[in-house]
Amino acid sequence: MFAVAAEAPPPSPSLARPTLAAARALTYLCLASMWAGCAGLAAVPAAARARGADAPVVQALVVGAVRAVVFASLLAVVVFLLFVRAAMCDPDVLVRAISWLLPTNTNRVSVATMLRDPAILGAMTSLPLILLVFVGDRVVKAKGPQSVRIGTLITDVGVWSSMAVACFVILPNLALKLWRTKQGGDAALGSIV
């Protein structure tokens, strides 16, 4: 009288491996795109000083940098979706990721160890440098004979230095961390970074 529907077999854990490999490859592409965007943004003040703010070179740099950052943001969403797909194919991927994100008390990393990480140090260094951009903008708006030149210089130093830290400290360090977890083989397959 009642027909019992056969349940579909659970997804194979082997399906998670190609998905994780694709997520890892797209993460490298995301980091490279962010690097290109940061390098382009760092070049904008130099090009604006050399050619003027309305020069086609400056406009091309701004558009290219913004497109690279937007592309990296879209890739980050795709990587997240691929990770969710891998977790649905193999529940152990999710368990390993959660255990990596929330270590037990025996594996807990001390705050001092975490603060020695070059990516964290770079991010903490970038914050005051980005603050220079806002300070320079406030100086430009101040009334005074040299306020525009001084404010522009402060802004340029903030942009150059924060983008240099991103390009040469933060992003390469994240790529290196991702590469090192890949060296771990099966144990590192479920790790995010």
Order of alpha helices (4+ residues) and beta strands (2+ residues): alpha-alpha-alpha-alpha-alpha-alpha-alpha
